[in-house]
Amino acid sequence: MLEIELEALDAWDDKKQEFVVLKNEVVHLEHSLKSISKWEARWKIPFLDTTPRTEQMILDYVSCMVVSKVPKGFLERLKTHDFSKIQEYIDDPRTASWISSEDDTNDGSKVTSELIYYWMVVAGIPFSAEEWHLNRLMMLIKIYGEKNKPEKKRSREDIMERNRELNEKRRREM
């Protein structure tokens, strides 16, 4: 979870038609499947797609990342260094695991939040993981895929060579 401290700010309240003071606040953000689901529900496009995003789309995703209630003037109170921290947080793998093969868990279809939920169901990952950092969840899904891959088929020559070795070993033992 990422914490961003918002500085106090004098702002205009359109409803009350007066200036108000917004106090210092700490906001908790989470780059998670839950955040992506909210964003995709609004924009109707896959979040993990490489399609360029508008500034409005990016700011909306930052709002979707807020775990609690979105504070008044949230986006206006963010500074450049806050956006840098948010980007670093999104890019952080959040795991010590790695997979040497770069085979996708995906069958070529666009990765949407529903597809990730499907992978969670198949892998038996509880839905509470939707609140994990997305990179950590995706690594768990990839590990599940690697550990459950069918064994590669051996060539006929490999099978015959292995059988020869086993037969020789058994003869020596007898």
KEKE-3310 file (N, C-alpha, C; in steps of 0.2 Angstrom, whole numbers, plus 5000, padded with zeros to 4 digits):
npx = (5004:5002:5006:5001:5005:4994:4995:4989:4976:4969:4953:4939:4923:4910:4897:4893:4898:4909:4926:4936:4946:4956:4962:4978:4981:4982:4983:4978:4984:4981:4988:4979:4970:4957:4956:4959:4948:4938:4942:4941:4927:4922:4929:4928:4938:4952:4963:4977:4981:4991:4987:4988:4985:4974:4976:4966:4961:4972:4973:4960:4962:4971:4963:4955:4963:4963:4960:4952:4939:4939:4947:4942:4947:4957:4965:4969:4978:4989:5006:5020:5030:5023:5016:5027:5030:5019:5020:5032:5028:5018:5026:5034:5039:5035:5038:5049:5050:5053:5052:5059:5056:5047:5034:5017:5003:4993:4981:4983:4972:4965:4970:4960:4951:4942:4947:4958:4952:4946:4958:4962:4952:4953:4966:4963:4965:4961:4947:4951:4963:4962:4965:4978:4994:4995:5006:5011:5001:4999:5012:5010:5000:5007:5017:5009:5004:5017:5020:5010:5011:5010:5021:5035:5034:5044:5056:5056:5069:5075:5067:5070:5083:5084:5077:5086:5097:5091:5088:5101:5106:5098:5101:5115:5112:5106)
npy = (4994:5011:5026:5043:5059:5073:5090:5104:5115:5130:5131:5132:5130:5125:5122:5128:5140:5147:5150:5136:5127:5114:5101:5094:5078:5060:5049:5033:5022:5009:4998:4987:4973:4975:4990:4991:4985:4994:5005:4999:4997:5010:5015:5005:4998:4988:4989:4984:4984:4991:5002:5020:5031:5044:5060:5062:5049:5043:5050:5047:5033:5034:5040:5029:5020:5024:5018:5021:5033:5045:5060:5077:5088:5080:5075:5088:5092:5084:5083:5084:5076:5067:5060:5054:5045:5037:5031:5024:5015:5008:5002:4993:4977:4970:4957:4943:4933:4926:4921:4911:4908:4917:4914:4918:4918:4920:4917:4925:4933:4949:4956:4958:4963:4954:4942:4940:4938:4926:4918:4918:4910:4898:4894:4893:4904:4914:4927:4937:4941:4951:4963:4964:4970:4972:4967:4957:4948:4944:4938:4927:4920:4917:4909:4898:4894:4890:4879:4870:4867:4855:4841:4843:4834:4820:4816:4802:4796:4801:4794:4781:4781:4784:4773:4763:4766:4764:4750:4745:4749:4742:4729:4728:4729:4717)
npz = (5000:4996:5003:5003:5007:5008:5006:5016:5010:5003:4996:4985:4988:4978:4981:4993:4991:4996:5003:5008:5020:5017:5026:5031:5025:5025:5012:5006:4994:4982:4970:4962:4957:4960:4959:4946:4940:4944:4936:4923:4922:4921:4909:4900:4892:4891:4905:4905:4892:4879:4873:4871:4884:4889:4898:4907:4909:4915:4927:4932:4935:4945:4955:4956:4963:4976:4992:5003:5006:4993:4996:4997:4983:4979:4967:4963:4973:4972:4970:4958:4962:4969:4959:4953:4964:4964:4951:4952:4962:4956:4946:4953:4957:4968:4973:4977:4968:4952:4935:4923:4910:4897:4894:4891:4902:4896:4882:4871:4870:4875:4890:4903:4918:4921:4915:4923:4935:4931:4929:4943:4948:4942:4947:4960:4968:4982:4982:4990:4986:4977:4982:4983:4978:4961:4953:4961:4962:4949:4947:4955:4948:4936:4942:4946:4933:4928:4936:4934:4921:4907:4906:4894:4879:4875:4863:4852:4851:4863:4873:4870:4872:4886:4891:4887:4896:4908:4908:4907:4919:4928:4924:4929:4942:4945)
capx = (5000:5006:5004:5003:5002:4992:4996:4983:4975:4963:4949:4933:4917:4905:4890:4892:4900:4914:4932:4936:4952:4957:4968:4983:4978:4986:4979:4981:4983:4983:4988:4977:4965:4951:4957:4958:4941:4934:4943:4938:4920:4921:4931:4926:4944:4957:4968:4983:4982:4996:4984:4990:4980:4973:4978:4960:4961:4977:4970:4955:4965:4974:4957:4952:4968:4962:4957:4946:4935:4943:4947:4941:4952:4962:4969:4972:4982:4994:5012:5024:5034:5018:5015:5033:5030:5014:5022:5037:5024:5015:5031:5037:5036:5032:5039:5056:5049:5054:5051:5064:5052:5042:5028:5012:4998:4987:4981:4983:4967:4966:4970:4955:4951:4938:4952:4963:4948:4946:4964:4962:4947:4957:4972:4961:4967:4955:4946:4954:4969:4961:4967:4986:4998:4994:5012:5012:4995:5001:5017:5007:4996:5012:5020:5004:5005:5023:5020:5005:5012:5011:5028:5036:5035:5051:5057:5057:5076:5076:5063:5073:5090:5082:5075:5092:5100:5087:5089:5108:5107:5094:5106:5120:5110:5105)
capy = (5000:5017:5032:5050:5065:5079:5096:5108:5119:5134:5129:5135:5126:5127:5121:5133:5147:5150:5146:5131:5125:5107:5100:5089:5071:5054:5045:5026:5019:5002:4996:4981:4970:4979:4996:4990:4983:5000:5009:4996:4998:5016:5017:5000:4996:4984:4993:4982:4985:4996:5008:5026:5034:5052:5062:5061:5041:5042:5053:5043:5027:5036:5040:5022:5017:5026:5013:5024:5038:5050:5067:5083:5091:5075:5076:5095:5092:5080:5086:5080:5070:5062:5056:5050:5040:5032:5027:5019:5010:5004:4998:4989:4970:4968:4950:4941:4928:4927:4916:4912:4908:4923:4912:4921:4914:4922:4914:4930:4938:4955:4955:4962:4961:4948:4937:4939:4934:4919:4914:4916:4904:4891:4893:4892:4910:4918:4934:4943:4943:4956:4969:4963:4974:4968:4963:4951:4944:4942:4933:4921:4917:4915:4903:4893:4892:4886:4873:4866:4865:4848:4840:4843:4828:4819:4813:4795:4795:4802:4789:4775:4782:4783:4766:4759:4767:4761:4743:4744:4750:4736:4723:4729:4728:4710)
capz = (5000:4996:5007:5000:5011:5005:5010:5017:5004:5003:4990:4984:4988:4974:4984:4999:4988:5000:5003:5014:5021:5016:5030:5029:5025:5022:5007:5005:4987:4981:4963:4963:4953:4962:4956:4938:4939:4944:4930:4917:4922:4919:4903:4895:4889:4895:4908:4904:4885:4878:4870:4875:4889:4890:4905:4911:4910:4920:4934:4935:4938:4952:4960:4958:4967:4983:4996:5007:5003:4990:4999:4993:4980:4979:4962:4963:4979:4971:4967:4953:4966:4971:4953:4953:4969:4962:4945:4955:4966:4951:4942:4958:4956:4975:4975:4975:4963:4945:4930:4917:4903:4897:4891:4894:4905:4891:4876:4865:4871:4879:4897:4907:4925:4921:4913:4929:4940:4929:4931:4950:4950:4940:4951:4967:4972:4984:4979:4994:4983:4972:4985:4983:4973:4955:4950:4965:4960:4942:4948:4958:4943:4932:4945:4945:4926:4927:4940:4931:4914:4906:4904:4887:4876:4873:4856:4852:4853:4870:4876:4869:4876:4893:4892:4887:4902:4914:4907:4909:4926:4931:4923:4933:4949:4946)
cpx = (5004:5003:5006:5000:5000:4992:4989:4982:4969:4959:4943:4928:4911:4898:4889:4894:4904:4921:4932:4944:4952:4963:4973:4980:4983:4981:4982:4979:4985:4982:4986:4972:4958:4951:4956:4951:4936:4935:4940:4931:4918:4923:4930:4932:4948:4962:4976:4985:4988:4994:4986:4984:4980:4975:4972:4959:4966:4975:4965:4957:4968:4969:4955:4957:4967:4958:4951:4942:4940:4942:4945:4947:4958:4967:4973:4978:4989:5000:5015:5027:5029:5016:5021:5032:5024:5016:5027:5033:5021:5020:5034:5035:5033:5033:5047:5056:5051:5053:5055:5061:5048:5036:5022:5007:4992:4987:4981:4977:4969:4966:4965:4955:4947:4942:4956:4958:4947:4952:4964:4957:4950:4962:4969:4963:4961:4954:4949:4960:4968:4963:4975:4988:4997:5000:5013:5007:4997:5007:5015:5004:5001:5015:5015:5004:5011:5023:5015:5006:5013:5018:5029:5037:5042:5051:5058:5064:5077:5073:5067:5080:5089:5081:5081:5096:5097:5088:5096:5109:5103:5098:5112:5118:5108:5111)
cpy = (5006:5023:5039:5055:5071:5085:5100:5113:5123:5132:5132:5130:5128:5127:5127:5140:5151:5146:5142:5129:5117:5105:5095:5082:5066:5050:5038:5024:5012:5000:4989:4979:4974:4986:4996:4989:4989:5004:5006:4997:5005:5018:5011:4998:4992:4989:4991:4982:4991:5002:5015:5029:5042:5054:5061:5053:5040:5044:5049:5036:5029:5037:5033:5018:5019:5021:5015:5029:5043:5057:5072:5086:5086:5076:5083:5096:5088:5084:5082:5075:5065:5057:5051:5044:5035:5028:5022:5013:5005:4999:4993:4982:4967:4960:4949:4935:4930:4921:4917:4912:4914:4921:4915:4916:4915:4918:4919:4935:4944:4954:4960:4959:4955:4941:4935:4936:4927:4915:4913:4910:4898:4889:4892:4898:4913:4925:4939:4945:4949:4963:4969:4968:4969:4964:4957:4946:4940:4937:4927:4917:4914:4909:4897:4890:4888:4879:4868:4865:4858:4847:4840:4836:4827:4816:4806:4793:4796:4797:4783:4775:4781:4776:4761:4760:4764:4753:4741:4744:4744:4729:4723:4727:4721:4706)
cpz = (5000:5000:5004:5005:5007:5009:5011:5011:5005:4996:4990:4984:4984:4977:4989:4996:4993:5000:5009:5014:5021:5021:5027:5029:5022:5018:5006:4998:4986:4973:4963:4957:4954:4959:4949:4936:4939:4938:4924:4916:4920:4911:4898:4890:4893:4898:4906:4897:4885:4874:4874:4879:4889:4897:4910:4913:4916:4927:4937:4938:4945:4957:4961:4962:4975:4987:5000:5003:5000:4993:4994:4989:4979:4973:4961:4968:4977:4968:4962:4957:4968:4965:4952:4957:4967:4956:4948:4959:4961:4947:4947:4958:4962:4976:4973:4970:4956:4941:4924:4911:4903:4893:4895:4897:4900:4885:4870:4866:4875:4886:4900:4914:4925:4920:4919:4934:4938:4931:4939:4952:4948:4944:4958:4971:4975:4982:4983:4991:4978:4975:4985:4978:4966:4952:4954:4963:4953:4942:4951:4953:4938:4935:4945:4938:4925:4930:4938:4924:4913:4904:4896:4885:4874:4866:4857:4854:4860:4874:4876:4872:4883:4895:4892:4893:4908:4914:4909:4916:4930:4930:4928:4940:4950:4945)
residu = (MET:LEU:GLU:ILE:GLU:LEU:GLU:ALA:LEU:ASP:ALA:TRP:ASP:ASP:LYS:LYS:GLN:GLU:PHE:VAL:VAL:LEU:LYS:ASN:GLU:VAL:VAL:HIS:LEU:GLU:HIS:SER:LEU:LYS:SER:ILE:SER:LYS:TRP:GLU:ALA:ARG:TRP:LYS:ILE:PRO:PHE:LEU:ASP:THR:THR:PRO:ARG:THR:GLU:GLN:MET:ILE:LEU:ASP:TYR:VAL:SER:CYS:MET:VAL:VAL:SER:LYS:VAL:PRO:LYS:GLY:PHE:LEU:GLU:ARG:LEU:LYS:THR:HIS:ASP:PHE:SER:LYS:ILE:GLN:GLU:TYR:ILE:ASP:ASP:PRO:ARG:THR:ALA:SER:TRP:ILE:SER:SER:GLU:ASP:ASP:THR:ASN:ASP:GLY:SER:LYS:VAL:THR:SER:GLU:LEU:ILE:TYR:TYR:TRP:MET:VAL:VAL:ALA:GLY:ILE:PRO:PHE:SER:ALA:GLU:GLU:TRP:HIS:LEU:ASN:ARG:LEU:MET:MET:LEU:ILE:LYS:ILE:TYR:GLY:GLU:LYS:ASN:LYS:PRO:GLU:LYS:LYS:ARG:SER:ARG:GLU:ASP:ILE:MET:GLU:ARG:ASN:ARG:GLU:LEU:ASN:GLU:LYS:ARG:ARG:ARG:GLU:MET)
# end
